[in-house]
Amino acid sequence: MRTIRTRKHTAALGAVTAVLALALTACGGGDETGTKSAGSADNAASVAASTDATQSSDATKATGTSKADSTAQNTGATKTDTGASKTSTSKGGSTASGNTSDSYAYKHPCKSSDLSVRVYPREGSATQQVIEVNNTGANSCGLSYFPRVSLGASKASDHSGDITPAVPGGLGGAPAYPVKPKTAAIAVIDLNPSGGNGLTWINEMNVLADGDHMPNADTQNFELGPDVKVRDPKLGLYRGTVADAVSSMKSAGKS
């Protein structure tokens, strides 16, 4: 009877041992599997992070290239526009000092708004007056060969009886008298070349700088001095100096 109990007990112990072994094996396998799973997850995360970093790097490079290309293109466009602007300015031929050529003046009559007119006695003469027309504009312009001048009474209601001076004859040549910017065109009138008795009711000189192109409304009036006597007045052509204008005036009335 003891022998039988011992064998049963041994068998029972063996069964328990086998169960424990199986349990331990199962637990160990679970840990190993869990470790491997954790490792695989870590590796997957690492790979994903690496992939994201690579894609981010590539995206950054792509963005950098795009910005560089865009900047280069914009810079190129700006340079091109600037060059076009310089070319356009160069073709225009305009400068800060304006166009001062005579050929330009021949095609562009002077405007009253670009002129300043003065009348004053010629130094050393009791009967001569200087008419000075200054170009205050930026470009050269053209005037008629001489100013349109009449002499009369300032308070007269009818100027049909005003006196007009004789001028040089045989005119021809350039289409206009050119006046450069900041330069004067000068004409001289002698109210009484002979110095004899003359009209005493005349006290005003009316001057239109360009009788060929300007309206009568642009005529300017200048008061003459007292005791003026007007007889057979003579007017010369526009010239660059008073002396040359006097020489021209002396030839007035001659064909």
VENQUILIN-V10465 format. One record per helix or strand. SS is the DSSP state (H for helix, E for strand). FROM is the first residue (numbers start at 1). LEN is the number of residues. If there is no record, write none. Layout:
{{SS:FROM:LEN} {SS:FROM:LEN}}
This chain:
{{H:2:91} {H:102:6} {E:109:1} {H:112:3} {E:115:7} {E:128:8} {E:141:3} {E:148:5} {E:163:1} {E:166:2} {E:177:3} {E:184:7} {E:192:1} {E:199:1} {E:204:5} {H:216:3} {E:220:4} {E:230:2} {E:234:2} {E:239:1} {H:242:9}}
